[in-house]
Amino acid sequence: PVHMVRVVDTGETFRILLSTRDHRVLKPSAAPTSFPELRIVLFQLHAAGGSSKYAAFVDELHRVLSSADAPSGGAADSSGGVAELQRQALELATGARKEEALAVVTQELAKFA
């Protein structure tokens, strides 16, 4: 992804592809990330499917985790890679760590509110 970056010291702005730069962590996260396996699949899904498909899927996943309903498939994508990522996310989220998954999905859903 291309991002607009501003250098704090000089105020200079430029566009960069983040994967082309070296990064260093200035300060570790305050809290450890919960359920990294699900987060990684969700990040991949967001990158592969785009924001609108991702938002629809996260909304559907939240609905499934918040109720006893089975997934309707309404937010499913027909393209192979995205469909496989959706299947993986659903499998992880509805497994033994459902409460952790609901917390992760709720955080992701808040990004679109």
N, C-alpha and C positions, 0 to 999 in steps of 0.2 A: 504493500500500500504506500502511496505517495502522501507525504505529510508536509505541511508548512511548519518550519521550525524557526524559532527566534533565539539568537544567541543572547544570553542574559547580559553579558559584559558590554557588548557593542551595540545591541539592538538590531543587528543585521538579521534579515529574514531570508530564508531560501527554502526551496522544495527539495526533499530528499526521499529516496526509497529507504525505509528504515532498515531493511535487511542488509544494506550495503555499509552500514556504519557499525563500529564497535560501541558497545554500551557497557556501562558499569552501574552497579547498584549503589546508590548513595546512602540509602537507608532501607533496611529490610522491612517487609510488611509488618504491621503492628500485630496481626493475628495470622496464624498459619491458615493456609487455604484449605477449606474443607472439600472433600470429594474431588481431588484433582483429576481422576479418570473421567468423570462426567464433564468437568469443565473443559478438558482438552477436546473431547468430542463435540461439545457445544461450540467451542471456538472454531474448530474445523468446519462445522456445519455453517456457521455464520460466514466464514470466508468463502466456502464453496457455493452456498445458495443465495447469498446477498441478504440485506437487511429485511426486506419485506417478507421473504420466505422464512427467515429465521424468527422474526417476530410472531408470525402465524404459528410456527411450530412450537415455540416456547409457550405461547398462550394455550395451545392444545395440550401440551405436556403438563402445564400447571393445572388445567382442568382435570386431567386424568389423575394426577397425584392428589388433588384436593377432594376427590370423590371416589366412589367405588366403580365408576364407569370404565368400560373398556375403551381403548382408543378408537375413534371413529374413522381415522384415516383421512379426515378432511384437510389436514395440513400436510399430508404426505406429498412428496414430489416424485414424479415419474422417472427422472434422470437417475442413472445407476449410482453414481458417487454420492449424491445428496440423499437418495433413498437409503443407501447402506448406512450413512452417518445417522440418519433419523432412526433407523432400526437399532443401531448401537446405543444411541442416547436413550431410547425408550427401554431397551433391555436393562441398561445400567440403572436408570431412574426407578424402574418398577421392581427392582430386585430387593435384596435384603436391607439395603441402606435407603429405604424410601423417605424417611424423615430428613436425612441429610440432603437427598435429591430435591425434596420440596423446598428446602432452604436455599439451595443453589438456584433453582428455577425461579423462585420468588425474587431473588436478587437480580437475575437476568431480566425478568419481566419488568422490574422497576425501572430499568434503563429505557424502556419504551413508553413509560407513563407520561 
